[in-house]
């Protein structure tokens, strides 16, 4: 757009920032959803003690401001051309701070932090939980409500905020003091950023982030009074829960020089789902990053799972609420990084060719369980292992076994999802760093017996937050417009017969998959009592 007004081009843009586990990045998007400028900085995790994984709140805030300014500079635009800002963040990472001074009481405790492990174990073994399970079984018997049956199977985990927050309240005196005075704010990363951006005016989160904390009741759509009274959490410290697409107010002009309207706050997995335009019931997204997250759009009802799928709010925009059911495998990228550090390969890009260079894994199975096995086996004591090694085993066989295990976990999660939700699958899209591996993608399509699409950009969380903010600001008008902007990079079709590159069909893979499942069971309860 050539025309000038007040010395500035009329062209408008959306800013979107994503705070991930390893980086904070910001992109400037134009009307075509093309990235016009970017800036990234690394997230530096702190490990003060074994099992502790923290982030410095002030460093995170500084990094956030830096990438926003950097992306705008990289795009060569003026901040006045920015229509709105969208924010996507990692989930279940939280801190607490003083309501008046805004000073944090402690570092962020990340979703990977295990310090509350003993607390979680003792609660999972407690008479109270056994009693709740018993009561809920009776309620289910009387009402036949699946929700009661799910509640009778519930177990706590350190991945959720609940017991890490209980730990903080127990161990930090100044947090308890601030609670007593009514001056304590709790917040996940998005809440902290909103508080800082608005100079303490806004203490809020959105439904997608709240639903991933474990303290939120997705059925009642509010913080769970029952859970809070059960584990003694003060409900006064929690932020207001707003829509995902909402006018959260503007960034204080002292930060960027101009007030920028903050128009979306969304959790990263849910943001990726929106960025992939998976708006319909039965749409599936698989994000293969540090871990694998598989989400299915369950429409306007939360899915009640009996096999460890977790119901989360995808987004709430206007009066519409979309729910997702989520399954995860924790060690996708971890397994590949570990193999790289062992020097099984030099470059991640080589792994696909190495796997294709042999016709099979020579009977080798890899169990990707560095942090236990999640749904549907749900065994935190499982160990990672190679099984079936022979003198003839080469590096290529090992690499193929690792990549196969990622596709096999995808199949396991996918089948659990099909069985549990009973929703016909409409389409499957894959993103995240590991999705750039053609071998994993092709084998996943073969095992599913379905078409699997991979987008051009594998970072979808940023785009999702931009889409929600852009719709709210009227930058984009409709979801159909977003779908038109979203073009797939590559489509993987299931091969019914062994084709090029010796990536065999589902039928031929069945014995390999079954052998791998046997290896999985052999690895279970490894760290239990012998």
C-alpha positions in Angstrom: 0.0 0.0 0.0 1.8 3.0 -1.3 -0.3 5.8 0.1 1.2 7.8 3.0 -0.6 9.5 5.8 1.2 11.5 8.5 4.4 10.1 7.1 3.4 6.5 7.8 2.2 3.8 5.5 -1.5 2.9 5.9 -0.6 -0.8 6.0 -1.6 -2.4 9.3 -0.1 -5.4 11.2 -0.7 -7.8 14.0 2.0 -8.6 16.5 2.1 -12.0 18.2 4.4 -13.3 20.8 4.9 -16.9 21.9 6.6 -17.8 25.2 7.7 -21.4 24.8 9.8 -23.8 26.9 13.0 -23.0 25.1 12.4 -19.6 23.5 10.4 -16.3 23.4 9.6 -15.2 19.9 7.6 -12.4 18.3 6.3 -12.2 14.7 4.8 -9.3 12.8 2.0 -10.6 10.5 0.5 -8.8 7.6 -3.0 -9.2 6.0 -1.9 -12.3 4.2 -0.7 -13.8 7.5 2.9 -13.6 6.1 5.7 -13.0 8.6 7.1 -9.5 7.9 9.5 -9.3 10.9 10.7 -11.6 13.7 12.8 -11.6 16.8 13.7 -14.5 19.2 15.5 -14.8 22.4 16.2 -17.9 24.5 14.5 -18.9 27.7 17.1 -19.8 30.3 15.8 -22.4 32.7 17.3 -22.4 36.2 17.9 -25.7 38.1 18.6 -24.5 41.8 18.2 -28.1 43.1 17.6 -31.6 41.6 14.0 -31.7 40.2 13.6 -27.9 40.4 13.0 -26.2 37.0 12.5 -22.4 37.3 12.4 -19.3 35.2 13.2 -15.8 36.4 10.0 -13.6 36.0 11.9 -10.4 35.5 14.2 -11.9 32.9 11.2 -13.4 31.1 9.5 -9.9 31.1 12.7 -8.2 29.8 13.0 -10.9 27.0 9.3 -10.4 26.1 9.8 -6.6 25.7 13.0 -7.2 23.7 11.4 -9.5 21.2 8.4 -7.3 20.6 10.6 -4.3 19.9 13.0 -6.4 17.9 10.3 -7.8 15.6 8.9 -4.4 14.9 12.4 -3.1 14.1 13.0 -6.2 11.9 9.8 -5.5 10.0 10.9 -1.9 9.5 7.5 -0.6 10.6 6.2 1.9 13.1 4.5 0.8 16.2 1.5 3.0 15.3 0.8 0.5 12.4 0.2 -2.3 14.9 -3.5 -3.1 15.2 -3.3 -5.5 18.1 -1.0 -7.8 20.1 -1.7 -11.5 20.7 0.1 -13.6 23.3 0.6 -17.4 23.4 2.4 -19.1 26.3 3.5 -22.4 27.7 1.0 -23.7 30.2 1.0 -24.6 33.9 4.1 -22.5 34.7 3.3 -20.1 37.5 4.5 -17.6 40.0 3.0 -15.4 42.8 3.6 -11.7 43.4 2.6 -8.7 45.5 -0.6 -7.1 44.3 0.6 -3.5 45.1 4.4 -3.6 44.4 4.2 -6.2 41.5 7.4 -7.8 43.0 7.4 -11.6 42.5 7.8 -13.7 45.7 9.7 -16.5 43.9 10.7 -17.7 40.4 8.3 -19.3 38.0 7.9 -23.0 38.8 7.6 -24.6 35.3 5.4 -27.5 34.2 8.6 -29.6 34.2 9.3 -28.9 37.9 9.0 -32.0 40.2 9.5 -30.6 43.7 5.9 -31.4 44.6 6.4 -35.1 43.7 6.3 -36.4 47.3 3.2 -34.3 48.0 1.5 -35.7 44.9 2.4 -39.3 45.8 1.1 -38.9 49.3 -2.2 -37.4 48.1 -2.6 -40.1 45.5 -2.2 -42.7 48.3 -4.3 -40.7 50.8 -7.5 -41.9 52.5 -9.2 -38.7 51.4 -8.7 -39.4 47.7 -9.7 -43.1 48.1 -12.9 -41.8 49.8 -13.6 -39.4 47.0 -13.0 -42.2 44.5 -15.5 -44.4 46.5 -18.2 -41.7 46.7 -17.8 -41.0 43.0 -18.2 -44.7 42.1 -21.5 -44.7 44.0 -22.6 -41.4 42.4 -21.8 -43.0 39.0 -23.8 -46.1 39.9 -26.8 -44.0 40.8 -26.6 -41.3 38.0 -24.7 -43.1 35.2 -22.9 -39.7 34.6 -19.6 -40.4 32.9 -18.2 -37.4 34.7 -18.6 -39.1 38.1 -16.8 -42.2 36.8 -13.9 -40.1 35.5 -13.8 -38.4 39.0 -13.5 -41.8 40.6 -10.3 -42.5 38.6 -8.7 -39.0 39.0 -5.0 -38.9 40.1 -2.9 -35.8 40.7 0.3 -35.0 38.7 3.2 -32.6 39.1 2.5 -31.3 35.6 -0.6 -29.5 36.9 -0.2 -26.3 39.0 -2.2 -27.6 42.0 0.5 -29.2 44.3 3.3 -27.0 43.1 1.2 -24.1 44.4 0.5 -25.9 47.6 4.3 -26.4 48.0 4.9 -22.6 47.4 2.3 -21.7 50.1 3.9 -24.1 52.5 7.5 -23.1 51.9 7.3 -19.3 51.3 6.3 -17.3 54.4 6.0 -14.1 52.4 3.4 -15.7 50.1 1.3 -16.8 53.1 1.6 -13.3 54.6 0.5 -11.6 51.4 -2.5 -14.0 51.2 -3.5 -13.1 54.8 -3.3 -9.4 53.8 -5.2 -9.9 50.5 -2.2 -8.8 48.5 -1.2 -12.0 46.8 -1.6 -12.5 43.0 -1.2 -15.9 41.4 -0.6 -16.2 37.7 0.6 -18.3 34.9 3.0 -16.6 32.4 0.2 -14.9 30.4 -1.2 -13.4 33.7 2.2 -12.1 34.7 2.8 -10.5 31.2 -0.7 -8.9 31.3 0.0 -7.5 34.8 3.4 -6.1 33.6 2.1 -4.7 30.3 -0.8 -2.9 32.0 1.3 -1.7 35.0 -0.8 -3.7 37.4 -4.2 -2.7 36.1 -5.1 -6.2 34.8 -4.9 -9.4 36.8 -6.5 -11.9 34.3 -6.0 -15.0 32.3 -8.1 -16.7 29.6 -10.1 -20.0 29.7 -7.5 -22.0 27.7 -4.7 -21.2 30.1 -7.0 -21.6 33.2 -8.2 -25.0 32.1 -4.7 -26.4 31.8 -3.8 -25.6 35.5 -5.7 -28.5 37.0 -7.4 -26.0 39.4 -10.1 -25.0 37.0 -13.5 -26.8 36.6 -14.0 -27.1 32.9 -17.7 -28.2 33.5 -18.6 -25.2 35.6 -16.2 -22.9 33.7 -14.7 -21.4 37.0 -11.9 -22.0 39.5 -12.8 -25.2 41.4 -14.1 -24.3 44.9 -14.1 -28.0 45.8 -10.5 -28.6 44.9 -9.3 -25.4 46.5 -11.0 -26.2 49.8 -9.8 -29.8 49.6 -6.1 -28.9 49.3 -6.4 -25.5 51.1 -5.7 -23.1 48.3 -7.0 -19.5 48.8 -9.4 -18.7 45.9 -8.7 -14.9 46.4 -5.3 -15.2 44.7 -6.6 -16.4 41.3 -7.0 -14.0 38.3 -10.3 -13.2 36.6 -10.9 -15.6 33.7 -11.7 -13.8 30.4 -12.5 -14.9 26.9 -9.5 -16.0 24.7 -10.4 -13.2 22.3 -11.0 -10.2 24.5 -9.9 -6.6 24.8 -7.5 -7.0 27.8 -6.7 -3.3 27.7 -3.6 -1.6 26.2 0.1 -2.0 26.9 1.1 1.1 29.0 2.6 3.7 26.5 5.7 3.9 28.7 6.7 0.4 27.6 6.7 0.6 23.8 6.1 4.4 23.3 2.5 3.9 22.1 -0.5 2.0 23.7 -0.9 -1.4 21.9 -4.3 -3.1 22.3 -3.9 -6.7 23.8 -6.6 -8.6 22.0 -5.8 -12.3 22.7 -4.3 -14.5 25.4 -4.1 -18.2 24.6 -2.3 -21.3 25.8 0.3 -22.7 23.3 -1.3 -26.1 22.4 -4.7 -24.5 22.0 -3.2 -21.6 20.0 -1.5 -24.1 17.6 -4.9 -25.7 17.1 -6.4 -22.3 16.2 -3.5 -21.5 14.0 -4.1 -24.7 12.1 -7.7 -23.6 11.6 -9.0 -26.8 13.2 -12.4 -25.2 14.1 -14.6 -28.2 13.6 -15.6 -31.2 15.8 -13.3 -34.1 14.9 -10.4 -32.0 13.7 -7.1 -33.3 15.1 -3.8 -31.6 15.7 -0.5 -33.3 16.6 2.3 -31.1 17.9 5.6 -32.9 17.9 8.1 -30.7 19.9 9.8 -31.4 23.2 6.8 -33.7 23.8 4.0 -34.8 21.6 0.6 -33.2 22.2 -2.4 -34.7 20.4 -5.6 -32.7 20.5 -9.1 -33.5 19.1 -11.8 -30.8 18.8 -14.7 -32.2 20.8 -17.0 -29.3 20.0 -19.2 -27.6 22.7 -18.8 -30.3 25.3 -15.8 -31.3 27.4 -14.8 -34.9 26.9 -14.8 -37.1 30.0 -11.9 -39.5 29.7 -11.3 -42.8 31.4 -7.9 -43.4 29.8 -5.9 -40.3 30.8 -7.0 -37.9 28.0 -7.4 -34.4 29.5 -10.3 -32.1 28.8 -9.2 -28.5 28.2 -10.9 -25.4 26.8 -9.6 -24.8 23.3 -10.9 -21.2 23.2 -13.8 -19.1 24.2 -14.6 -16.3 21.7 -17.9 -14.4 22.2 -20.4 -17.0 23.6 -18.8 -19.9 21.7 -16.8 -22.4 23.8 -14.7 -25.1 22.0 -13.3 -28.0 24.1 -10.4 -30.2 23.2 -9.4 -33.6 24.6 -5.6 -33.9 24.9 -3.2 -36.8 25.2 0.5 -36.4 25.4 3.8 -38.3 25.1 6.5 -36.5 27.0 9.7 -37.4 25.3 9.5 -36.9 21.5 12.1 -34.2 21.0 14.0 -35.3 24.1 14.6 -38.8 22.5 16.0 -37.2 19.3 18.2 -34.7 21.3 19.5 -37.6 23.4 20.4 -39.6 20.3 22.2 -36.6 18.8 24.2 -36.1 22.0 25.2 -39.8 21.8 26.4 -38.9 18.2 24.1 -41.4 16.5 23.8 -38.7 13.9 25.3 -35.2 13.3 22.3 -33.4 12.0 18.6 -34.0 12.8 17.9 -33.5 9.0 20.0 -36.7 8.4 17.7 -39.0 10.5 15.0 -39.5 7.8 17.6 -40.6 5.2 19.3 -42.9 7.8 16.0 -44.5 8.7 15.1 -45.0 5.0 18.6 -46.5 4.3 17.7 -49.8 6.1 14.6 -51.9 5.3 13.7 -52.3 8.9 15.1 -51.8 12.4 16.6 -55.3 12.5 14.2 -56.3 15.3 15.3 -53.4 17.6 12.7 -51.6 19.6 13.1 -48.3 21.4 10.9 -47.3 24.4 10.8 -43.4 24.6 10.1 -43.1 28.3 12.6 -40.8 29.9 9.9 -39.4 32.0 7.5 -42.3 32.3 4.7 -43.3 30.0 1.6 -41.2 29.6 -1.9 -42.1 28.2 -3.0 -44.8 27.7 -0.5 -46.7 29.9 0.0 -44.0 32.5 3.1 -45.4 34.2 5.4 -42.8 35.7 7.9 -45.6 36.7 8.5 -46.9 33.2 12.1 -46.6 31.9 13.5 -45.7 28.5 15.2 -48.6 26.8 16.5 -50.3 23.6 15.5 -53.9 23.2 16.4 -56.6 20.7 20.0 -55.4 20.1 22.2 -57.8 18.0 25.9 -57.7 16.8 24.4 -56.8 13.4 22.7 -53.7 14.7 24.0 -50.4 13.1 23.4 -46.7 13.9 20.8 -46.6 11.2 18.8 -49.4 12.8 18.9 -47.5 16.2 17.8 -44.2 14.5 15.0 -46.0 12.7 13.9 -47.6 16.0 13.8 -44.2 17.7 11.8 -42.6 14.8 9.4 -45.6 14.7 8.8 -45.3 18.4 7.6 -41.7 17.9 5.1 -42.8 15.1 4.1 -45.8 17.3 3.3 -43.4 20.2 1.3 -41.3 17.8 -0.7 -44.4 16.8 -1.3 -45.3 20.5 -2.6 -41.9 21.3 -4.7 -41.7 18.1 -6.3 -45.1 18.8 -7.0 -44.1 22.4 -8.6 -40.9 21.1 -10.8 -42.8 18.6 -11.9 -45.3 21.1 -12.6 -42.8 23.9 -14.2 -39.9 22.1 -16.2 -41.8 19.5 -16.0 -38.8 17.3 -15.4 -39.3 13.5 -12.1 -37.7 12.6 -12.4 -35.0 10.0 -8.8 -33.9 9.3 -5.3 -34.3 10.8 -2.6 -31.6 10.8 0.8 -31.9 12.3 3.2 -29.1 13.6 6.3 -28.8 15.8 10.0 -29.3 15.2 9.9 -33.1 14.8 7.2 -32.9 12.2 9.8 -31.8 9.7 11.0 -35.4 9.6 9.5 -37.1 6.5 10.0 -40.7 7.8 8.0 -40.0 11.0 5.3 -38.2 9.0 4.9 -40.9 6.4 4.9 -43.8 8.9 2.3 -41.9 11.0 0.1 -41.5 7.9 0.5 -45.3 7.1 -0.3 -46.3 10.7 -3.3 -44.1 10.9 -4.4 -45.1 7.4 -5.3 -41.5 6.8 -4.0 -38.3 5.1 -1.8 -36.2 7.4 -1.0 -32.6 6.4 2.0 -30.5 7.5 2.0 -26.7 7.3 4.7 -24.5 5.8 5.6 -23.0 9.1 5.9 -25.5 11.9 5.5 -22.8 14.7 1.7 -22.6 14.9 1.2 -21.1 18.4 2.3 -17.6 17.3 0.0 -17.7 14.3 -3.0 -18.9 16.4 -2.6 -16.0 18.9 -2.3 -13.6 15.9 -5.5 -15.1 14.3 -7.5 -14.7 17.5 -6.2 -11.1 18.1 -6.8 -10.2 14.4 -10.4 -11.4 14.4 -11.1 -9.4 17.6 -9.6 -6.3 16.1 -11.5 -6.7 12.8 -8.1 -7.1 11.0 -9.5 -10.4 9.6 -13.2 -10.7 9.2 -14.1 -14.4 9.2 -12.6 -17.8 10.0 -13.1 -18.7 6.3 -10.7 -15.9 5.5 -8.2 -17.5 7.9 -8.6 -20.9 6.3 -7.8 -19.4 2.9 -4.5 -18.0 4.3 -3.5 -21.3 5.8 -1.8 -23.4 3.1 -0.4 -26.8 3.7 3.2 -27.4 2.9 3.0 -31.2 2.3 0.4 -33.9 2.5 1.4 -37.4 3.5 -1.0 -40.1 2.1 -1.1 -43.6 3.6 0.7 -46.2 1.4 -1.1 -49.4 1.2 1.8 -51.3 -0.3 5.5 -51.2 0.3 6.6 -48.3 -1.8 9.7 -46.2 -2.4 12.0 -45.7 0.5 10.8 -49.0 2.1 8.2 -47.3 4.3 5.9 -50.2 4.5 2.1 -50.3 4.9 0.1 -50.7 8.1 -0.5 -54.4 7.6 3.2 -55.1 7.2 4.0 -52.9 10.3 1.5 -54.7 12.6 4.0 -57.3 13.9 6.7 -54.6 14.4 4.1 -52.5 16.3 3.1 -55.4 18.4 6.7 -56.3 19.2 7.2 -52.6 20.3 4.1 -52.8 22.5 5.7 -55.9 24.2 8.9 -53.9 24.8 6.8 -51.1 26.3 5.2 -53.5 28.8 8.7 -54.9 29.7 9.8 -51.4 30.5 7.0 -50.7 32.8 7.3 -50.3 36.6 11.1 -50.5 36.2 11.7 -47.9 39.0 9.2 -49.6 41.3 10.1 -51.8 44.3 11.9 -55.0 43.1 
